[in-house]
């Protein structure tokens, strides 16, 4: 069963900025059982400058 996802941010004054338009996604059949966050994939961390 697909669902939709929209990513946005709201600043402290209430202004909303859309980061990713609404798109259809398919959830995992069985999510991984873990309490750990995945490794960061941002450009800064990928370059090793944490």
C-alpha positions as CSV (number, residue, x, y, z in Angstrom):
1,X,0.0,0.0,0.0
2,X,1.8,3.2,-1.1
3,X,1.7,6.4,0.9
4,X,2.7,10.0,0.3
5,X,5.6,11.9,1.9
6,X,6.4,15.6,1.8
7,X,9.4,17.1,3.5
8,X,9.3,20.7,4.8
9,X,10.8,22.9,7.5
10,X,9.1,25.6,9.6
11,X,11.2,28.3,11.2
12,X,10.5,30.0,14.5
13,X,8.3,32.7,12.9
14,X,6.1,30.0,11.3
15,X,7.4,30.4,7.7
16,X,7.1,27.1,5.9
17,X,9.7,26.0,3.2
18,X,9.2,22.9,1.2
19,X,12.4,20.9,0.9
20,X,10.9,18.0,-1.1
21,X,7.6,18.1,-2.9
22,X,5.0,15.4,-2.2
23,X,5.9,12.1,-3.7
24,X,4.5,8.5,-3.5
25,X,6.6,6.1,-1.5
26,X,6.3,2.4,-0.7
27,X,6.9,1.4,2.9
28,X,9.1,-1.6,3.9
29,X,7.3,-4.9,4.3
30,X,9.2,-5.5,7.5
31,X,11.4,-2.6,8.9
32,X,14.8,-3.3,10.5
33,X,14.6,-3.7,14.2
34,X,17.2,-1.2,15.5
35,X,17.3,1.8,17.8
36,X,20.4,3.1,16.1
37,X,20.4,6.0,13.7
38,X,21.9,5.3,10.2
39,X,25.3,6.8,9.4
40,X,25.2,10.4,8.2
41,X,25.5,10.7,4.4
42,X,25.9,14.5,4.2
43,X,28.8,16.0,2.1
44,X,30.7,17.1,5.3
45,X,30.6,13.7,6.9
46,X,31.4,11.9,3.6
47,X,34.6,14.0,3.4
48,X,35.6,12.9,6.9
49,X,35.4,16.4,8.4
50,X,33.1,15.6,11.4
